[in-house]
Amino acid sequence: MGMWIGRNRKARVCYGFDEIALVPGSVTINPNEVDSSFSIGKYSFKVPILASAMDGVVDVDFAIAMGKMGGIAVLNLEGVQTRYENAKEVIDQIVKADKEAATRLFQSVYTKPVQEKLIVKRIQQIRQAGVKAVVSSIPQRAERCGKIAQDAGADIFVVQSTVSTVRHISSEYKTLDIAKFCKSMKIPVIIGNTVGYDVTLEIMACGPSAVLVGVGPGAACTTRGVLGLGVPQVTATCDCAAARDYFHKRTGKYVPIITDGGMNKGGDICKAFACGADAVMIGSAFARAREAPGQGYHWGMATPHANLPRGTRIRVGVTGGLKQILFGPAEMDDGSQNLVGAIQTCMGSVGARTLRDFQQTEIIIAPSIKSEGKLFQMVQSVGMGLR
């Protein structure tokens, strides 16, 4: 499989969201009669979208608002919310910083140690509002943060890194035993991120409740430029979905995959589901919400890295409330609002009653699909002419 890129060297052709399209079904369904809910462990959620664990997107108030609307917002246990009692003050500094000084400010702000008492406080604040508390950390701190979070009442724990593998080798620090960690936790564990078939199978064998898919596609992520790493999300999702289906056939256990990053419009999200996703995780789309702490700014989780930042601060603006972004009514013509409505309308158009049905949608390679017949939109920078 693949094509020659030079002597003795082959490469696979991979695809992103802009290069494919979904084919309408031979049967269509009233969008109000489809079921777009999904489950992680024992929990079911009405909205199949997770808000990324990024400081410009999720704080306690945003997590509560998202939870009350039927979705999940993941709180970063190594972000400003757990380093500072008054996190808003710190975010104000980040938002107001000059572009040239922003990365240095990030590196300074994130040197303050995480406070365990703030981990407990933030989780309890979310739980007291009557919604699920979903939190994350990197693998090196997962054992400590996981125990604190679980004891504080967290409902789901996410272990997230740029690239996750079961066989991580290091002589400098203790590596996380994913199987042991998943077994020790009494709450569902999500592991990420990955993009490959074989590694997804290995991770699923460790017992997580879901796997995150995606390396470098996020709007504020610069991993693909800094490290040259990544697989376009269409191919990554299809490969990991194939691993999930094989794992289910072999073991009887269905482990959902969550496509993480690279989507900020309803159409991209719909394509992710058609490629095999059980849910999606997005950041920049929610950074536009009035409820987001970043005030229209968004930055990646690796932006503050002390030696090799792999993210940047971007301005996305504030376009509406969270309810409008999730459920409409849409006032924007570019697909960035009423994301759930877009999912359900597309499901109806392809004849899918459930997300599992949606995964069987016919897909075509169509790199001109977004520009075909859209010359005036492109010239006038409206609708699909907006990038």
N, C-alpha and C positions, 0 to 999 in steps of 0.2 A: 504494500500500500504506500502511496506517496509518489513523488516525482523527483527526478534528479535535479539537484541544485548545483552540482559540480562533480568532478570525478570522484567516484566511490562514496558519494554522499547524497542521501535521499532525505526529503522532508515531506511531512504530511501537509495537505491543504486543509486549513481550518476556517471556520466561519463565525462572524459576529452577527449581531441583530440586524444591522443595516443591509446584510447580504441575503436575507431569506424573507419569505412571506408565507402566510397561512392560507390554505385553500378552503373556501366556504364548503360546508357540508351538503349532502344530498337531502338531509333532513334538518330543519331548523326548529328551535325551541324558544318559547317566550323567555326572555332574559330574567323575568321575575320568578321563573319556575326552575332555575338551575340552582345547584348547591355548590358554593365556592368555599365552603369551610374546610379546615384541615386540622390534623391532630399531631401533637408531640407527646409521647408517653401517654399518660392518662388524661391529658388536657385537650380540649377541643376549642378552636377559635373560629369566630365568624369571618374574620378578615385574614386572608392568607398572605399577609405582608408583615414583615418585621422591620422595625426602625433600627438602623445600625447603631452600634455602641460607640458613638462619636460624640465628643463634648459639645459640638455645635448643634447637635440634633436632640440628644436625650438628656434631660435632667429629671428630677422627681416629678415635677408638674407635668412634663410631657409624657412620661411613662404612665401617669395616672390617666391623663386624657386619652392616650392611645388604648389603654386597657379598657376604659369605659366604653370605647367605640368598638370593642371586639377584637382588637389586634394585640400585638406585642411590641414593646419598646425595650431594647436591651441597654441597661445602664453599665457604663464602663467603670469597673472597680479600681482602675488605675488612672482615672482621669481627674479633672479638677474637682469633681463633686466629692471625691473621697480624700483629696489633699487639702482642701480649704473649706472651712466652715461657711464662709461667705463666697461661694463660687461665682456668684453673679458679678462681684467686684472684679474678679480675675478675668472673666470673659469680656467685661467692658474694656479692660486694658488691651486684650487681644484684638477686639473688634476695631479699636481706635488706632492701633499701631500702624506705622507706615509700612508699605509693602516691603521695603528693603530691610526693615528691622523685625518683621514678623517672625521669621524662623528663629532668630536669636532669642526673641522674647519667649517663644514656645519652649526652647531648650532651658531657659531660666525658670519659667513657671513650673515646669514638670520635674524639676529637681527636688522639690519639697516632698518628703516621704508621705506615702499613703498612711492615713490614720485608721486603725481598725475600728475605733469608736464611730467614725463617720460611715464606714461600710455598714455597720449595724444600724445606725440611725437612718441612712437613706433607704435601706431595705424595709425597715419598719414603717417609714413614712408611706412608702408605696403600698405595703400590705394593709395599713390602717385605712386606706382609701377604698379597700375592697377589691383590688385588682391583683393580678399575678405579678410577682416581682421576678424579673428575668435579668440576670447580671452576667458580666464576663470578666475574664482575666487572660493573661498570656500563660503559656504552659509552665514557665519557670515559677510562677506564683500560684498556680492552680490549686495545689494541695492545701496551702495555707488559706488562700482566699475562699476556696471551696468549702472548707470546714466552717469558717466564720460566717459565710453567706448562708449555708444550710442551717446552722444554729440560729441565725437571725430570722429565719423564716422564708428564705428565697424559694421560689417554686421551680425554676429552671436555671441551670448553670451552663455558661458557654465558655469553652476553651478555644481561644482564637489567636492564630499567628499568621504571618504572611504565607508560610508554607507549612502544612502539618504532615508528618509522617509517623508511623508507628516505630520505625527504626531510626531514631535520631541519635547521632553519635557525638559525644563531647567528653573531653577529659578535663574541662575547666569547671563544669557545673553538673549537678545531678539532673538527668533528663526525666521527663514525666513518663511514667509507665501508664499509658492510656487505659489499658485493660484493667489494671489494678485500681486506677482512679475511678473509672466508670462503675466498677463493682463496689467500691467503698461508699460511693455517694448514694443517698437515699432519694434523691430527686433526679429528674431527667437531665442528662448531659448532652450538649451539642458540641461536636468537634469540627474545627475548620482551621485553615482553608485548604482545599485540594482541588485538583483539576483532572486527575488521571483515573483510569479504570482500575488498575492493579492496586494502587495505594488506597483507593476508596474501599475496595474489598477488604484490605488489611485493617483499615480503620473500623469498618462495620463489624468485623469479627471481634473487636474489643468491647462491643456492647453499648455504644452511644445510642441515644434516642433520635438523633438526626445528624446530618453532615452538611457543612457549609461548602459551597462550590464557588471558586473564583479566586484568581491571583492577579491583582493589579488593574481591574477594570473600573474601579471607583472614580468618581469625578474629581476628587481631591487627592487621589493616589498617584504617586510618581514612580512606583516600583518598576513599571515596564520601561521607563526611561533610564532610571538609575541602575537597575540590575539587568535589564533586558529579559526579564521573566514574564511569562504569562501565556495563556491559551485563550483565544476568543470565547466568549461565554456560550455561544450556541454549541460549539463543539465540546467544550468542557461539560456543559449540562448533559448533552446526549451521552457522552462517555460515562459520566458518573451515574446517570439514570440506568444505563445498561448494567453497571456493576450492582446497583440496588436491586434490579429485577433478577439478576442471576443469584444474588445473595438470598433474596426472598424465595426463589425456586429451590435453592439448595437447603435452606435452613427453616423456611416457614416464617421467618421474621422479616417484617417490612420496615426498613429504616428510611424515613423520608430524607430527601435531599432539598437543600435550600439554596437557590441561586443567589449569590451575594455580589451585588455591584454591577455597574454598567447599564443600569436601567433608570431612566428618569421620566419616561413617558408610558402611557397605558399600553401602547403597541408593543414596546419592548418587553413589558411584563407578560403580556399575553403570549409572546413568542417563547419566553422562558418556560411557561407552563406547557406549551405544546411540545417543547424539546424534552420534557420529562420532569420538570421541577414540581415539587409538592407545595412549595411556598417560595417567596422571594424575600430578600433583605435589601433595603435601599436606604440611602442617606440623603443625597442632595435634594431629592423630591420633598422630603420632610423638613429639610433645613429652610425651605421657603415658607413654612408655616409660621403664623404669628406666635404659636405656642413654643416654637423651638428656641432654646436659649441663645443660639448664635446670632440672633437679630439679623438674619439674612446672610450670614457668613458660615462657611463650612470648611472643616479641615480634617485630614486623614489621621488615623490612629498612630501612624509612624512619623508624622510631621515633627514631633519634638525629639526624635532620636538624637542622642548626644553626639554621635560620630558620623552617622549616615542617614540623614532625613530622607524618608521615602513618601513624602506627602507635602502638600502646600495648602495655604489658605486661599479659598476662592470666594468670590461674592456671587451669591445666587439670587439675592433679593427676597423680599417678602411679598408673596402674591395672594395669600388668603389664609383662612383658618384651617386647622387640621381636618375638621369635618368636611370642609369644601374639597380639600385635596383627596380625601378618601371617598366621599359619597356625593360630592357636588352640592348644588348645581354649579357646573363649570362656567367660569367667566373667561377663561383662557381658551384659545382655539388650537393649542399645540399638543393637547393630550396630557398635560401635566396635572390636571385636576379631574376629580371623579374617577380615580383609579379602579375602585371596586366596580363601578358602573361599566367601565371599559372591559374589565375581566368578564363580567356576566353577559354583556352584550356580545362579546366575541365568542363566549361559550355557546350562546344561543345560535350564533351565525354558523358555527361549525357542527352544531348538533350534539354538544356535550352536556350531559346532565350534571356530571361531577368533574372534579379536577382530574381524577383517574381517567375518565373518558377524554378529557381535554388533551391528555398526554398522547393520544392516538391520532391527533389531527395530522392531515397530510401537509407536508412542508415542501416548499419549492425553493431552489436557489434563484434569487431574483435581485441582483445588485442594483438594478435601476428602479426598483419598486417605489422608492420614496420620491424620486424625481420625475417619473413618467407623468407627463401631462401637467406638471406643477411649475411651469416656467414663471408664471406671474407671481406665484407664492414665493419662489426663490428670489426673483428680482425685487419684490416689495418687502421681503423678510417678514412674512406673516405665515400663520398656519404651519405647514410642513417646511416652509422656507427658513424657519427659526432653527438654529443649531444649539 
